[in-house]
Amino acid sequence: MSKFIVMYHARAPYMQMMQEMGATQEDMQAQMQAWMEWAGRCGDVLPEMGGPMVGNLKLTNAGSSASDRNVVGYSILEAENMAGAQAILEDHPHFKLDPSCEIEVHEVMNMPGQG
């Protein structure tokens, strides 16, 4: 099994988008329930569901600045290959939140000497 880092992108942090959409507490609970159901279907191939991210920072040799990449969350999952990771992420609840939502997947290569 390979390990994949999944990054969730959106136009704004989750809570800000929910407020802008006029979401009720019930709407937010339904969105969270959809995520929990997805995680439950994943089982052991989702060792870390991650969570919402706020305060993105870009560091360079010249200093730091706010990141413009709009990463709002992450997960770590395991699959045989990229196609397997993509299949796990099909119909993910993140896509249903807002048309701006995207998911980015990166396969993690094992470093020499690591399992």
MOPAC internal coordinates of N, CA, C and O (Angstrom, degrees):
PM7 1SCF
backbone

  N    0.0000 0     0.00 0     0.00 0    0    0    0
  C    1.4582 1     0.00 0     0.00 0    1    0    0
  C    1.5294 1   109.10 1     0.00 0    2    1    0
  O    1.2310 1   121.64 1   -39.77 1    3    2    1
  N    1.3023 1   114.46 1   140.23 1    3    2    1
  C    1.4555 1   121.55 1   175.31 1    5    3    2
  C    1.5245 1   109.01 1  -100.67 1    6    5    3
  O    1.2310 1   121.21 1   -23.82 1    7    6    5
  N    1.3158 1   115.29 1   156.18 1    7    6    5
  C    1.4599 1   121.67 1   178.47 1    9    7    6
  C    1.5245 1   108.53 1  -102.98 1   10    9    7
  O    1.2310 1   120.89 1   -39.28 1   11   10    9
  N    1.3286 1   115.90 1   140.72 1   11   10    9
  C    1.4550 1   122.45 1  -179.38 1   13   11   10
  C    1.5236 1   109.71 1  -129.34 1   14   13   11
  O    1.2310 1   121.11 1   -42.50 1   15   14   13
  N    1.3170 1   115.47 1   137.50 1   15   14   13
  C    1.4607 1   121.14 1   171.72 1   17   15   14
  C    1.5177 1   106.80 1   -98.30 1   18   17   15
  O    1.2310 1   121.11 1   -53.83 1   19   18   17
  N    1.3158 1   115.48 1   126.17 1   19   18   17
  C    1.4615 1   122.60 1  -178.38 1   21   19   18
  C    1.5189 1   107.29 1  -109.58 1   22   21   19
  O    1.2310 1   120.78 1   -54.39 1   23   22   21
  N    1.3198 1   116.11 1   125.61 1   23   22   21
  C    1.4611 1   120.41 1   178.29 1   25   23   22
  C    1.5157 1   108.90 1  -115.71 1   26   25   23
  O    1.2310 1   121.34 1   -49.31 1   27   26   25
  N    1.3082 1   115.05 1   130.69 1   27   26   25
  C    1.4584 1   121.88 1  -179.40 1   29   27   26
  C    1.5321 1   108.62 1   -98.27 1   30   29   27
  O    1.2310 1   120.64 1   -53.61 1   31   30   29
  N    1.3217 1   116.38 1   126.39 1   31   30   29
  C    1.4616 1   122.45 1   179.94 1   33   31   30
  C    1.5266 1   109.17 1  -112.48 1   34   33   31
  O    1.2310 1   121.41 1   -34.48 1   35   34   33
  N    1.3304 1   114.91 1   145.52 1   35   34   33
  C    1.4634 1   121.69 1   174.51 1   37   35   34
  C    1.5249 1   108.03 1  -156.93 1   38   37   35
  O    1.2310 1   120.85 1   -11.98 1   39   38   37
  N    1.2958 1   115.98 1   168.02 1   39   38   37
  C    1.4680 1   120.91 1  -176.62 1   41   39   38
  C    1.5195 1   112.85 1   -69.37 1   42   41   39
  O    1.2310 1   120.43 1   159.96 1   43   42   41
  N    1.3357 1   116.78 1   -20.04 1   43   42   41
  C    1.4617 1   121.69 1  -177.37 1   45   43   42
  C    1.5337 1   108.49 1  -158.17 1   46   45   43
  O    1.2310 1   120.00 1   -17.52 1   47   46   45
  N    1.3374 1   117.60 1   162.48 1   47   46   45
  C    1.4654 1   119.12 1   174.90 1   49   47   46
  C    1.5342 1   111.60 1   -56.73 1   50   49   47
  O    1.2310 1   121.01 1   -27.77 1   51   50   49
  N    1.3135 1   115.68 1   152.23 1   51   50   49
  C    1.4632 1   123.49 1  -174.98 1   53   51   50
  C    1.5300 1   112.84 1   -49.51 1   54   53   51
  O    1.2310 1   120.24 1   125.89 1   55   54   53
  N    1.3271 1   117.15 1   -54.11 1   55   54   53
  C    1.4700 1   119.85 1  -175.44 1   57   55   54
  C    1.5281 1   111.13 1   -63.76 1   58   57   55
  O    1.2310 1   120.00 1   142.48 1   59   58   57
  N    1.3119 1   117.60 1   -37.52 1   59   58   57
  C    1.4606 1   120.50 1   178.16 1   61   59   58
  C    1.5264 1   110.51 1   -63.82 1   62   61   59
  O    1.2310 1   120.30 1   135.90 1   63   62   61
  N    1.3372 1   117.03 1   -44.10 1   63   62   61
  C    1.4678 1   119.93 1   178.64 1   65   63   62
  C    1.5183 1   110.94 1   -63.08 1   66   65   63
  O    1.2310 1   119.92 1   137.75 1   67   66   65
  N    1.3257 1   117.76 1   -42.25 1   67   66   65
  C    1.4589 1   120.53 1   179.86 1   69   67   66
  C    1.5322 1   110.70 1   -61.69 1   70   69   67
  O    1.2310 1   120.65 1   138.62 1   71   70   69
  N    1.3375 1   116.37 1   -41.38 1   71   70   69
  C    1.4672 1   119.60 1   178.51 1   73   71   70
  C    1.5189 1   110.88 1   -65.23 1   74   73   71
  O    1.2310 1   120.28 1   136.36 1   75   74   73
  N    1.3324 1   117.07 1   -43.64 1   75   74   73
  C    1.4660 1   120.84 1  -179.89 1   77   75   74
  C    1.5236 1   111.55 1   -62.60 1   78   77   75
  O    1.2310 1   120.27 1   148.10 1   79   78   77
  N    1.3261 1   117.09 1   -31.90 1   79   78   77
  C    1.4620 1   121.31 1   179.75 1   81   79   78
  C    1.5244 1   111.83 1   -83.68 1   82   81   79
  O    1.2310 1   120.07 1   177.70 1   83   82   81
  N    1.3380 1   117.47 1    -2.30 1   83   82   81
  C    1.4532 1   120.54 1  -179.18 1   85   83   82
  C    1.5167 1   112.98 1    70.33 1   86   85   83
  O    1.2310 1   120.54 1  -150.52 1   87   86   85
  N    1.3188 1   116.58 1    29.48 1   87   86   85
  C    1.4658 1   121.26 1  -176.78 1   89   87   86
  C    1.5285 1   110.71 1   -66.40 1   90   89   87
  O    1.2310 1   121.18 1   -39.58 1   91   90   89
  N    1.3005 1   115.36 1   140.42 1   91   90   89
  C    1.4592 1   121.82 1   175.31 1   93   91   90
  C    1.5300 1   109.12 1   -87.27 1   94   93   91
  O    1.2310 1   121.09 1    -9.16 1   95   94   93
  N    1.3074 1   115.53 1   170.84 1   95   94   93
  C    1.4698 1   120.38 1   175.57 1   97   95   94
  C    1.5321 1   109.88 1   -58.61 1   98   97   95
  O    1.2310 1   120.38 1   142.66 1   99   98   97
  N    1.3096 1   116.87 1   -37.34 1   99   98   97
  C    1.4616 1   121.27 1   178.76 1  101   99   98
  C    1.5273 1   111.15 1   -65.47 1  102  101   99
  O    1.2310 1   120.23 1   140.72 1  103  102  101
  N    1.3446 1   117.17 1   -39.28 1  103  102  101
  C    1.4646 1   121.26 1   177.04 1  105  103  102
  C    1.5305 1   110.34 1   -61.33 1  106  105  103
  O    1.2310 1   120.76 1   136.03 1  107  106  105
  N    1.3309 1   116.14 1   -43.97 1  107  106  105
  C    1.4657 1   120.72 1  -179.54 1  109  107  106
  C    1.5273 1   110.81 1   -65.91 1  110  109  107
  O    1.2310 1   120.53 1   140.47 1  111  110  109
  N    1.3191 1   116.59 1   -39.53 1  111  110  109
  C    1.4634 1   120.29 1   177.54 1  113  111  110
  C    1.5280 1   110.82 1   -65.62 1  114  113  111
  O    1.2310 1   119.93 1   141.47 1  115  114  113
  N    1.3244 1   117.73 1   -38.53 1  115  114  113
  C    1.4615 1   121.32 1   178.97 1  117  115  114
  C    1.5338 1   110.06 1   -65.36 1  118  117  115
  O    1.2310 1   120.39 1   139.54 1  119  118  117
  N    1.3340 1   116.86 1   -40.46 1  119  118  117
  C    1.4660 1   120.66 1   178.09 1  121  119  118
  C    1.5349 1   109.79 1   -63.14 1  122  121  119
  O    1.2310 1   120.32 1   135.71 1  123  122  121
  N    1.3224 1   116.99 1   -44.29 1  123  122  121
  C    1.4645 1   120.70 1   178.93 1  125  123  122
  C    1.5219 1   110.89 1   -64.93 1  126  125  123
  O    1.2310 1   120.49 1   141.69 1  127  126  125
  N    1.3208 1   116.67 1   -38.31 1  127  126  125
  C    1.4641 1   120.81 1   178.20 1  129  127  126
  C    1.5282 1   110.47 1   -62.19 1  130  129  127
  O    1.2310 1   120.43 1   139.27 1  131  130  129
  N    1.3307 1   116.79 1   -40.73 1  131  130  129
  C    1.4703 1   120.42 1   178.34 1  133  131  130
  C    1.5275 1   110.57 1   -61.97 1  134  133  131
  O    1.2310 1   120.12 1   139.96 1  135  134  133
  N    1.3343 1   117.38 1   -40.04 1  135  134  133
  C    1.4656 1   120.93 1   177.38 1  137  135  134
  C    1.5268 1   110.60 1   -65.06 1  138  137  135
  O    1.2310 1   120.39 1   137.59 1  139  138  137
  N    1.3228 1   116.85 1   -42.41 1  139  138  137
  C    1.4650 1   120.48 1  -178.64 1  141  139  138
  C    1.5349 1   110.80 1   -66.32 1  142  141  139
  O    1.2310 1   120.47 1   142.92 1  143  142  141
  N    1.3306 1   116.72 1   -37.08 1  143  142  141
  C    1.4642 1   120.16 1   176.98 1  145  143  142
  C    1.5211 1   110.64 1   -65.87 1  146  145  143
  O    1.2310 1   120.42 1   138.81 1  147  146  145
  N    1.3519 1   116.81 1   -41.19 1  147  146  145
  C    1.4580 1   120.31 1   176.85 1  149  147  146
  C    1.5306 1   109.72 1   -61.39 1  150  149  147
  O    1.2310 1   120.26 1   133.48 1  151  150  149
  N    1.3224 1   117.11 1   -46.52 1  151  150  149
  C    1.4629 1   121.11 1   179.65 1  153  151  150
  C    1.5277 1   110.86 1   -60.60 1  154  153  151
  O    1.2310 1   120.30 1   140.45 1  155  154  153
  N    1.3243 1   117.03 1   -39.55 1  155  154  153
  C    1.4586 1   121.28 1   178.25 1  157  155  154
  C    1.5199 1   112.11 1   -63.07 1  158  157  155
  O    1.2310 1   120.37 1   140.34 1  159  158  157
  N    1.3351 1   116.89 1   -39.66 1  159  158  157
  C    1.4696 1   120.41 1   177.28 1  161  159  158
  C    1.5260 1   111.15 1   -66.59 1  162  161  159
  O    1.2310 1   120.30 1   148.85 1  163  162  161
  N    1.3225 1   117.04 1   -31.15 1  163  162  161
  C    1.4713 1   120.77 1   179.94 1  165  163  162
  C    1.5211 1   111.97 1   -70.30 1  166  165  163
  O    1.2310 1   120.22 1   143.28 1  167  166  165
  N    1.3057 1   117.18 1   -36.72 1  167  166  165
  C    1.4622 1   120.52 1  -178.96 1  169  167  166
  C    1.5163 1   112.30 1    60.70 1  170  169  167
  O    1.2310 1   120.86 1    47.22 1  171  170  169
  N    1.3455 1   115.97 1  -132.78 1  171  170  169
  C    1.4580 1   121.93 1  -174.00 1  173  171  170
  C    1.5227 1   114.35 1   -69.59 1  174  173  171
  O    1.2310 1   119.15 1   164.96 1  175  174  173
  N    1.3335 1   119.22 1   -15.04 1  175  174  173
  C    1.4626 1   119.80 1   179.92 1  177  175  174
  C    1.5324 1   111.69 1   -78.73 1  178  177  175
  O    1.2310 1   120.23 1   179.25 1  179  178  177
  N    1.3226 1   117.17 1    -0.75 1  179  178  177
  C    1.4617 1   122.54 1   176.68 1  181  179  178
  C    1.5302 1   108.42 1  -119.12 1  182  181  179
  O    1.2310 1   119.94 1  -104.03 1  183  182  181
  N    1.3538 1   117.72 1    75.97 1  183  182  181
  C    1.4547 1   119.17 1  -177.55 1  185  183  182
  C    1.5283 1   113.80 1   -67.67 1  186  185  183
  O    1.2310 1   120.22 1   159.05 1  187  186  185
  N    1.3386 1   117.19 1   -20.95 1  187  186  185
  C    1.4650 1   119.78 1   178.09 1  189  187  186
  C    1.5174 1   109.12 1  -145.85 1  190  189  187
  O    1.2310 1   120.79 1   -68.46 1  191  190  189
  N    1.3332 1   116.09 1   111.54 1  191  190  189
  C    1.4623 1   120.48 1   179.42 1  193  191  190
  C    1.5192 1   110.38 1   -73.21 1  194  193  191
  O    1.2310 1   120.05 1   153.62 1  195  194  193
  N    1.3179 1   117.52 1   -26.38 1  195  194  193
  C    1.4526 1   120.21 1  -178.40 1  197  195  194
  C    1.5074 1   110.70 1    76.72 1  198  197  195
  O    1.2310 1   120.93 1    25.82 1  199  198  197
  N    1.3011 1   115.84 1  -154.18 1  199  198  197
  C    1.4467 1   119.43 1  -179.32 1  201  199  198
  C    1.5109 1   110.90 1  -173.43 1  202  201  199
  O    1.2310 1   120.60 1    -0.79 1  203  202  201
  N    1.3225 1   116.45 1   179.21 1  203  202  201
  C    1.4619 1   120.25 1   179.52 1  205  203  202
  C    1.5284 1   110.52 1   -62.28 1  206  205  203
  O    1.2310 1   121.49 1   -33.17 1  207  206  205
  N    1.3145 1   114.75 1   146.83 1  207  206  205
  C    1.4599 1   120.73 1   178.42 1  209  207  206
  C    1.5205 1   109.01 1  -119.01 1  210  209  207
  O    1.2310 1   121.16 1   -37.11 1  211  210  209
  N    1.3218 1   115.38 1   142.89 1  211  210  209
  C    1.4626 1   122.26 1   176.27 1  213  211  210
  C    1.5250 1   107.58 1  -136.33 1  214  213  211
  O    1.2310 1   120.56 1   -24.19 1  215  214  213
  N    1.2972 1   116.54 1   155.81 1  215  214  213
  C    1.4588 1   119.83 1   175.45 1  217  215  214
  C    1.5158 1   114.30 1    72.42 1  218  217  215
  O    1.2310 1   119.52 1  -127.91 1  219  218  217
  N    1.3357 1   118.52 1    52.09 1  219  218  217
  C    1.4604 1   121.66 1   178.99 1  221  219  218
  C    1.5253 1   110.33 1   -70.89 1  222  221  219
  O    1.2310 1   120.79 1   -41.31 1  223  222  221
  N    1.3315 1   116.10 1   138.69 1  223  222  221
  C    1.4578 1   122.14 1  -178.43 1  225  223  222
  C    1.5167 1   109.53 1  -133.00 1  226  225  223
  O    1.2310 1   120.37 1   -44.22 1  227  226  225
  N    1.3201 1   116.90 1   135.78 1  227  226  225
  C    1.4637 1   122.74 1   176.52 1  229  227  226
  C    1.5252 1   107.32 1  -105.71 1  230  229  227
  O    1.2310 1   120.65 1   -53.56 1  231  230  229
  N    1.3315 1   116.37 1   126.44 1  231  230  229
  C    1.4580 1   122.01 1   178.85 1  233  231  230
  C    1.5219 1   109.69 1  -109.10 1  234  233  231
  O    1.2310 1   120.34 1   -44.43 1  235  234  233
  N    1.3196 1   116.96 1   135.57 1  235  234  233
  C    1.4605 1   122.49 1   176.06 1  237  235  234
  C    1.5218 1   108.25 1  -136.08 1  238  237  235
  O    1.2310 1   120.56 1    -5.73 1  239  238  237
  N    1.3266 1   116.54 1   174.27 1  239  238  237
  C    1.4674 1   120.03 1   175.56 1  241  239  238
  C    1.5174 1   111.64 1   -60.66 1  242  241  239
  O    1.2310 1   120.81 1   153.79 1  243  242  241
  N    1.3253 1   116.05 1   -26.21 1  243  242  241
  C    1.4666 1   121.35 1  -178.15 1  245  243  242
  C    1.5272 1   113.13 1   -85.61 1  246  245  243
  O    1.2310 1   119.64 1   170.98 1  247  246  245
  N    1.3190 1   118.30 1    -9.02 1  247  246  245
  C    1.4544 1   120.72 1  -179.14 1  249  247  246
  C    1.5132 1   112.07 1   138.62 1  250  249  247
  O    1.2310 1   121.18 1    31.80 1  251  250  249
  N    1.3109 1   115.36 1  -148.20 1  251  250  249
  C    1.4580 1   119.89 1  -177.80 1  253  251  250
  C    1.5275 1   110.11 1  -136.30 1  254  253  251
  O    1.2310 1   121.86 1   -23.41 1  255  254  253
  N    1.3355 1   114.04 1   156.59 1  255  254  253
  C    1.4568 1   121.35 1   177.07 1  257  255  254
  C    1.5175 1   107.67 1  -156.82 1  258  257  255
  O    1.2310 1   120.86 1   -12.57 1  259  258  257
  N    1.3070 1   115.96 1   167.43 1  259  258  257
  C    1.4643 1   120.07 1   177.59 1  261  259  258
  C    1.5234 1   108.88 1   -64.88 1  262  261  259
  O    1.2310 1   120.69 1   -41.93 1  263  262  261
  N    1.3209 1   116.28 1   138.07 1  263  262  261
  C    1.4582 1   120.79 1   177.84 1  265  263  262
  C    1.5176 1   109.64 1   -75.59 1  266  265  263
  O    1.2310 1   120.92 1   -35.88 1  267  266  265
  N    1.3409 1   115.84 1   144.12 1  267  266  265
  C    1.4578 1   120.63 1   178.16 1  269  267  266
  C    1.5251 1   111.49 1  -107.15 1  270  269  267
  O    1.2310 1   119.88 1  -161.74 1  271  270  269
  N    1.3171 1   117.84 1    18.26 1  271  270  269
  C    1.4614 1   121.10 1  -174.31 1  273  271  270
  C    1.5278 1   113.61 1   -89.56 1  274  273  271
  O    1.2310 1   119.39 1   173.50 1  275  274  273
  N    1.3092 1   118.77 1    -6.50 1  275  274  273
  C    1.4639 1   122.60 1   174.69 1  277  275  274
  C    1.5263 1   114.29 1    55.29 1  278  277  275
  O    1.2310 1   120.51 1  -139.62 1  279  278  277
  N    1.3347 1   116.64 1    40.38 1  279  278  277
  C    1.4615 1   120.89 1   174.04 1  281  279  278
  C    1.5230 1   106.95 1   -80.25 1  282  281  279
  O    1.2310 1   120.57 1   -57.63 1  283  282  281
  N    1.3370 1   116.51 1   122.37 1  283  282  281
  C    1.4592 1   120.22 1  -176.29 1  285  283  282
  C    1.5311 1   112.83 1  -114.35 1  286  285  283
  O    1.2310 1   120.20 1   176.80 1  287  286  285
  N    1.3462 1   117.22 1    -3.20 1  287  286  285
  C    1.4575 1   120.44 1   179.26 1  289  287  286
  C    1.5142 1   110.23 1  -177.28 1  290  289  287
  O    1.2310 1   121.41 1    -7.02 1  291  290  289
  N    1.3225 1   114.91 1   172.98 1  291  290  289
  C    1.4607 1   120.50 1   179.91 1  293  291  290
  C    1.5186 1   110.21 1  -151.68 1  294  293  291
  O    1.2310 1   121.00 1   -18.17 1  295  294  293
  N    1.3125 1   115.69 1   161.83 1  295  294  293
  C    1.4639 1   123.38 1   169.98 1  297  295  294
  C    1.5254 1   106.81 1  -146.02 1  298  297  295
  O    1.2310 1   121.04 1   -18.10 1  299  298  297
  N    1.3030 1   115.62 1   161.90 1  299  298  297
  C    1.4532 1   121.95 1   170.71 1  301  299  298
  C    1.5163 1   106.50 1  -121.55 1  302  301  299
  O    1.2310 1   120.98 1   -51.61 1  303  302  301
  N    1.3340 1   115.74 1   128.39 1  303  302  301
  C    1.4610 1   118.87 1   178.26 1  305  303  302
  C    1.5222 1   110.03 1  -133.54 1  306  305  303
  O    1.2310 1   121.32 1   -14.26 1  307  306  305
  N    1.3141 1   115.07 1   165.74 1  307  306  305
  C    1.4581 1   121.98 1   179.48 1  309  307  306
  C    1.5193 1   108.97 1  -122.45 1  310  309  307
  O    1.2310 1   121.27 1   -40.60 1  311  310  309
  N    1.3370 1   115.17 1   139.40 1  311  310  309
  C    1.4633 1   121.31 1   178.69 1  313  311  310
  C    1.5231 1   108.18 1  -155.57 1  314  313  311
  O    1.2310 1   120.98 1   -14.65 1  315  314  313
  N    1.3110 1   115.73 1   165.35 1  315  314  313
  C    1.4689 1   120.60 1   179.25 1  317  315  314
  C    1.5274 1   111.50 1   -65.08 1  318  317  315
  O    1.2310 1   120.54 1   142.58 1  319  318  317
  N    1.3436 1   116.57 1   -37.42 1  319  318  317
  C    1.4586 1   121.16 1  -177.17 1  321  319  318
  C    1.5323 1   108.65 1  -161.13 1  322  321  319
  O    1.2310 1   120.74 1     1.61 1  323  322  321
  N    1.3359 1   116.19 1  -178.39 1  323  322  321
  C    1.4661 1   120.68 1  -178.27 1  325  323  322
  C    1.5224 1   111.18 1   -61.06 1  326  325  323
  O    1.2310 1   120.11 1   141.64 1  327  326  325
  N    1.3307 1   117.40 1   -38.36 1  327  326  325
  C    1.4719 1   119.90 1   178.79 1  329  327  326
  C    1.5266 1   110.41 1   -62.63 1  330  329  327
  O    1.2310 1   120.52 1   141.62 1  331  330  329
  N    1.3214 1   116.62 1   -38.38 1  331  330  329
  C    1.4594 1   120.41 1   177.02 1  333  331  330
  C    1.5199 1   111.80 1   -65.64 1  334  333  331
  O    1.2310 1   120.59 1   139.52 1  335  334  333
  N    1.3289 1   116.48 1   -40.48 1  335  334  333
  C    1.4696 1   120.57 1   177.13 1  337  335  334
  C    1.5209 1   110.06 1   -63.42 1  338  337  335
  O    1.2310 1   120.72 1   137.32 1  339  338  337
  N    1.3160 1   116.24 1   -42.68 1  339  338  337
  C    1.4632 1   120.66 1   179.48 1  341  339  338
  C    1.5292 1   110.55 1   -61.77 1  342  341  339
  O    1.2310 1   120.24 1   139.52 1  343  342  341
  N    1.3214 1   117.15 1   -40.48 1  343  342  341
  C    1.4662 1   120.64 1   179.62 1  345  343  342
  C    1.5294 1   110.94 1   -63.64 1  346  345  343
  O    1.2310 1   120.17 1   141.20 1  347  346  345
  N    1.3287 1   117.29 1   -38.80 1  347  346  345
  C    1.4693 1   121.19 1   178.74 1  349  347  346
  C    1.5267 1   110.42 1   -62.93 1  350  349  347
  O    1.2310 1   120.46 1   146.62 1  351  350  349
  N    1.3346 1   116.73 1   -33.38 1  351  350  349
  C    1.4582 1   121.43 1  -175.13 1  353  351  350
  C    1.5275 1   114.19 1   -90.81 1  354  353  351
  O    1.2310 1   119.98 1   176.26 1  355  354  353
  N    1.3251 1   117.64 1    -3.74 1  355  354  353
  C    1.4685 1   119.76 1   177.28 1  357  355  354
  C    1.5282 1   109.48 1   -60.75 1  358  357  355
  O    1.2310 1   120.83 1   -38.44 1  359  358  357
  N    1.2939 1   116.01 1   141.56 1  359  358  357
  C    1.4649 1   122.12 1   177.73 1  361  359  358
  C    1.5299 1   112.45 1    58.17 1  362  361  359
  O    1.2310 1   120.61 1  -147.50 1  363  362  361
  N    1.3342 1   116.44 1    32.50 1  363  362  361
  C    1.4678 1   121.47 1   179.21 1  365  363  362
  C    1.5274 1   109.70 1   -68.16 1  366  365  363
  O    1.2310 1   119.40 1   -37.08 1  367  366  365
  N    1.3327 1   118.74 1   142.92 1  367  366  365
  C    1.4708 1   120.63 1  -178.72 1  369  367  366
  C    1.5298 1   113.96 1   -62.61 1  370  369  367
  O    1.2310 1   119.87 1   158.99 1  371  370  369
  N    1.3253 1   117.86 1   -21.01 1  371  370  369
  C    1.4685 1   120.33 1   178.10 1  373  371  370
  C    1.5300 1   110.90 1   -59.57 1  374  373  371
  O    1.2310 1   120.29 1   143.32 1  375  374  373
  N    1.3293 1   117.05 1   -36.68 1  375  374  373
  C    1.4616 1   121.02 1  -179.34 1  377  375  374
  C    1.5275 1   112.44 1   -65.08 1  378  377  375
  O    1.2310 1   119.93 1   155.99 1  379  378  377
  N    1.3121 1   117.73 1   -24.01 1  379  378  377
  C    1.4677 1   121.93 1  -175.76 1  381  379  378
  C    1.5265 1   113.15 1   -85.94 1  382  381  379
  O    1.2310 1   120.31 1   168.86 1  383  382  381
  N    1.3314 1   117.02 1   -11.14 1  383  382  381
  C    1.4603 1   120.19 1  -175.65 1  385  383  382
  C    1.5263 1   112.14 1   -70.70 1  386  385  383
  O    1.2310 1   120.41 1   134.82 1  387  386  385
  N    1.3314 1   116.83 1   -45.18 1  387  386  385
  C    1.4559 1   121.26 1  -172.74 1  389  387  386
  C    1.5293 1   108.03 1  -162.56 1  390  389  387
  O    1.2310 1   119.11 1   -33.22 1  391  390  389
  N    1.3293 1   119.30 1   146.78 1  391  390  389
  C    1.4696 1   120.01 1   179.60 1  393  391  390
  C    1.5300 1   113.97 1   -60.12 1  394  393  391
  O    1.2310 1   119.89 1   158.73 1  395  394  393
  N    1.3356 1   117.81 1   -21.27 1  395  394  393
  C    1.4643 1   120.91 1  -179.52 1  397  395  394
  C    1.5293 1   112.73 1   -76.93 1  398  397  395
  O    1.2310 1   119.90 1   168.64 1  399  398  397
  N    1.3004 1   117.80 1   -11.36 1  399  398  397
  C    1.4654 1   121.03 1  -173.05 1  401  399  398
  C    1.5246 1   112.02 1   -71.47 1  402  401  399
  O    1.2310 1   121.53 1   -46.22 1  403  402  401
  N    1.3193 1   114.68 1   133.78 1  403  402  401
  C    1.4607 1   123.10 1   177.94 1  405  403  402
  C    1.5186 1   108.80 1  -136.14 1  406  405  403
  O    1.2310 1   121.10 1   -21.61 1  407  406  405
  N    1.3212 1   115.51 1   158.39 1  407  406  405
  C    1.4608 1   121.54 1   175.30 1  409  407  406
  C    1.5195 1   107.79 1  -124.69 1  410  409  407
  O    1.2310 1   120.96 1   -47.02 1  411  410  409
  N    1.3195 1   115.78 1   132.98 1  411  410  409
  C    1.4606 1   122.86 1   178.14 1  413  411  410
  C    1.5280 1   107.60 1  -115.53 1  414  413  411
  O    1.2310 1   120.35 1   -44.09 1  415  414  413
  N    1.3326 1   116.93 1   135.91 1  415  414  413
  C    1.4598 1   121.56 1  -176.44 1  417  415  414
  C    1.5250 1   109.01 1  -124.68 1  418  417  415
  O    1.2310 1   120.60 1   -47.66 1  419  418  417
  N    1.3341 1   116.46 1   132.34 1  419  418  417
  C    1.4588 1   122.25 1   178.30 1  421  419  418
  C    1.5257 1   109.38 1  -127.92 1  422  421  419
  O    1.2310 1   120.68 1   -52.27 1  423  422  421
  N    1.3273 1   116.30 1   127.73 1  423  422  421
  C    1.4588 1   119.90 1   175.59 1  425  423  422
  C    1.5241 1   108.65 1   -80.19 1  426  425  423
  O    1.2310 1   120.84 1   -43.01 1  427  426  425
  N    1.3321 1   116.00 1   136.99 1  427  426  425
  C    1.4564 1   122.05 1  -179.85 1  429  427  426
  C    1.5218 1   108.33 1   -95.89 1  430  429  427
  O    1.2310 1   120.76 1   -57.28 1  431  430  429
  N    1.3115 1   116.16 1   122.72 1  431  430  429
  C    1.4643 1   120.75 1   177.10 1  433  431  430
  C    1.5306 1   109.13 1   -84.64 1  434  433  431
  O    1.2310 1   120.39 1   -42.01 1  435  434  433
  N    1.3215 1   116.85 1   137.99 1  435  434  433
  C    1.4474 1   120.23 1   175.50 1  437  435  434
  C    1.5203 1   109.58 1   -71.25 1  438  437  435
  O    1.2310 1   120.73 1   -43.46 1  439  438  437
  N    1.3086 1   116.21 1   136.54 1  439  438  437
  C    1.4561 1   122.11 1   176.54 1  441  439  438
  C    1.5416 1   107.57 1   -79.10 1  442  441  439
  O    1.2310 1   119.94 1   -29.97 1  443  442  441
  N    1.3213 1   117.72 1   150.03 1  443  442  441
  C    1.4729 1   119.54 1   177.14 1  445  443  442
  C    1.5297 1   110.68 1   -52.68 1  446  445  443
  O    1.2310 1   121.25 1   -46.72 1  447  446  445
  N    1.3171 1   115.21 1   133.28 1  447  446  445
  C    1.4584 1   120.40 1   179.60 1  449  447  446
  C    1.5136 1   113.81 1    90.18 1  450  449  447
  O    1.2310 1   119.76 1   173.78 1  451  450  449
  N    1.3399 1   118.06 1    -6.22 1  451  450  449
  C    1.4759 1   121.30 1   177.27 1  453  451  450
  C    1.5065 1   108.89 1  -105.24 1  454  453  451
  O    1.2310 1   121.02 1   -30.66 1  455  454  453
  N    1.3396 1   115.66 1   149.34 1  455  454  453
  C    1.4536 1   121.42 1  -179.76 1  457  455  454
  C    1.4447 1   112.13 1   -63.59 1  458  457  455
  O    1.2310 1   120.10 1   180.00 1  459  458  457

